[in-house]
Amino acid sequence: MAYFRIPKSVALKLLLALPVFVAAVVLSGQIAVADISRFVGEYSGRAEVETREGSMSLRDMSVVIRETGIGYSVTWTSTTEKGGGRRKAKSYQIEFQPTDRDGVFSAAMKRNVFGHTEQLDPMKGQPYVWSRITGDTLTVFSMFVAPNGDYEMQQYDRTLVEGGLQLDFNSHRNGIPTRFISTFLTRH
C-alpha cells in the first residue's frame, strides 16, 4: 500500500476551504428544497377516466407532498370503484433528491449496499423516475422499458392554481398517446 504526504501549506488550504465547501453544498440543497415549499400539502379530487373497455368511470385521486431532510416526497393514490361497491386503491410514494441541475430531482427509490440511495434500473423492468420544478409546475416523469424493448413514458404535471393543484397526467407507449387525465385537486 502506497502512502503520500500532503505538504502542510496544501493541507491548511484544504482545511480552511472545507467549511466553505460544506456551506455551499448545504445552501444549494436548501435552495432546491425551498422551491418545493410552495407545493407542500395534501390535495384531493375526482377525475373522469376512460377505462380500457372505452367506458367512463370516476376515480378518486389524492396527493401528499412533503419536504424531507434532503429533498421532498410525493405520495399519490388513485381509487376506483368496482362492482358491488368494492373500492381498489393504488398508492405510490417516491422521495426525490436535488441533482446538479437546477430544479431537477432524482428519485431515491432504493438503497445500495453502501446505504446510498439510487435510481431503479429500467432494463430490469423497474421504472426510471425523476422530477422537475418549472415555475408553478411540479412534474414527475416515469419511464418503463418492456421485456420486448417497447417503452412507456408517464408524466404527472401538478400546477399550483388558486385553491389547489391542476393535475394533468398523460402516458405514451412508443411515442403514441395512450391516456390523458385532467382534474383539479383541492388543497386541505
C-alpha positions in Angstrom: 0.0 0.0 0.0 1.5 3.3 -1.0 1.3 6.5 1.1 1.9 10.0 0.2 2.3 13.2 2.2 0.4 16.4 1.6 2.5 19.5 2.2 1.3 21.4 5.3 0.5 24.5 3.2 -1.8 22.5 0.9 -3.4 20.7 3.9 -4.1 24.0 5.6 -5.7 25.4 2.4 -7.9 22.3 2.2 -8.8 22.6 5.8 -9.8 26.2 5.5 -11.8 25.6 2.3 -13.8 22.7 3.9 -16.3 24.9 5.8 -17.0 27.0 2.6 -17.5 23.8 0.6 -19.9 22.3 3.2 -21.8 25.6 3.4 -22.1 25.7 -0.4 -23.5 22.1 -0.5 -25.9 22.8 2.3 -27.1 26.1 0.8 -27.5 24.5 -2.7 -29.7 21.8 -1.2 -31.8 24.4 0.7 -32.3 26.5 -2.4 -33.5 23.4 -4.3 -35.7 22.3 -1.5 -37.1 25.9 -1.0 -38.8 25.6 -4.4 -40.9 22.7 -3.1 -42.2 24.5 -0.1 -44.9 26.2 -2.2 -46.2 22.7 -3.2 -46.2 21.1 0.2 -49.6 20.0 1.3 -52.4 17.5 0.9 -54.7 17.6 -2.1 -57.7 15.5 -3.3 -60.3 15.4 -6.1 -62.1 13.2 -8.6 -61.4 12.6 -12.2 -63.4 11.0 -15.0 -61.2 8.3 -16.6 -61.8 6.2 -19.7 -61.4 2.5 -19.0 -59.7 0.0 -21.3 -63.2 -1.0 -22.5 -63.9 2.6 -23.5 -66.5 3.4 -20.8 -66.0 6.3 -18.4 -65.6 5.9 -14.6 -64.9 8.2 -11.7 -61.7 7.9 -9.9 -60.8 9.5 -6.5 -57.3 11.0 -6.6 -55.1 12.4 -3.9 -51.5 13.6 -3.5 -49.4 14.5 -0.5 -46.2 16.5 -1.0 -43.8 16.8 1.9 -40.3 18.1 2.5 -37.7 15.7 3.6 -34.2 16.2 5.1 -32.6 16.2 1.7 -35.4 16.9 -0.8 -39.1 16.0 -0.9 -41.5 13.1 -1.2 -44.6 12.7 -3.3 -47.3 10.2 -2.4 -50.3 9.7 -4.7 -53.3 7.5 -4.5 -55.9 6.6 -7.2 -59.0 4.8 -6.1 -61.5 3.2 -8.4 -64.9 1.8 -7.6 -65.5 -1.8 -8.7 -68.7 -3.8 -8.9 -70.6 -4.4 -5.7 -69.4 -1.3 -4.0 -65.8 -2.5 -3.8 -63.0 0.0 -4.0 -59.5 -0.6 -5.3 -56.7 1.8 -4.3 -53.2 2.1 -5.8 -50.7 4.2 -3.9 -47.1 5.2 -4.8 -44.6 7.1 -2.7 -41.3 8.4 -4.0 -38.6 10.5 -2.4 -36.7 13.0 -4.6 -33.3 14.5 -4.0 -31.7 17.5 -5.7 -29.2 17.0 -8.6 -26.5 19.2 -10.0 -29.2 20.6 -12.4 -31.3 23.5 -11.1 -34.9 22.4 -10.5 -34.2 18.7 -11.5 -34.5 16.0 -8.8 -33.6 12.3 -8.9 -35.7 9.6 -7.4 -34.3 7.9 -4.3 -36.2 4.6 -4.7 -33.7 2.1 -3.3 -30.5 1.8 -1.2 -27.4 0.2 -2.5 -25.0 -2.0 -0.4 -23.4 1.2 1.0 -26.7 2.7 2.2 -26.8 5.3 -0.6 -30.0 6.0 -2.5 -30.0 5.3 -6.2 -32.3 5.1 -9.2 -34.0 1.9 -10.2 -32.9 0.1 -13.4 -35.4 0.3 -16.3 -33.5 -2.6 -18.1 -34.7 -4.8 -15.2 -38.4 -3.8 -15.6 -38.2 -1.2 -12.9 -39.4 2.4 -13.5 -36.8 5.2 -14.0 -38.2 8.2 -12.3 -37.2 11.9 -11.9 -38.9 15.2 -11.3 -38.5 18.9 -12.0 -39.9 22.2 -10.9 -40.6 24.7 -13.6 -42.3 27.9 -12.4 -45.6 26.8 -10.7 -45.5 23.2 -12.1 -44.0 20.1 -10.3 -43.6 17.4 -12.9 -42.9 13.7 -12.2 -41.7 11.6 -15.1 -41.6 7.7 -15.2 -40.1 5.6 -17.9 -40.7 1.9 -18.2 -39.0 -0.5 -20.6 -41.0 -3.6 -21.5 -39.2 -7.0 -22.0 -39.6 -6.6 -25.8 -38.0 -3.2 -25.7 -41.2 -1.1 -26.0 -41.3 1.8 -23.7 -43.9 3.8 -21.8 -43.5 7.3 -20.6 -45.8 8.8 -17.9 -45.9 12.4 -17.0 -47.7 13.9 -14.0 -47.9 17.8 -14.1 -49.1 19.3 -10.9 -49.6 23.0 -11.3 -50.3 25.4 -8.5 -53.6 27.2 -9.0 -55.9 29.1 -6.6 -57.2 26.6 -4.0 -55.0 23.6 -5.0 -53.4 21.9 -7.9 -54.3 21.3 -11.5 -53.3 17.7 -12.3 -52.6 16.7 -15.9 -51.5 13.1 -16.4 -50.5 11.6 -19.8 -48.9 8.4 -20.9 -47.3 7.4 -24.2 -46.3 4.0 -25.4 -43.6 4.1 -28.1 -44.4 7.8 -28.6 -48.1 7.2 -29.1 -50.5 8.8 -26.6 -52.5 6.2 -24.6 -54.1 8.1 -21.8 -54.8 11.6 -20.6 -56.4 12.6 -17.3 -57.0 16.2 -16.2 -58.6 17.3 -12.9 -58.5 19.8 -10.1 -57.2 18.7 -6.7 -58.3 20.8 -3.7 -55.7 21.8 -1.0 -56.7 20.6 2.5 
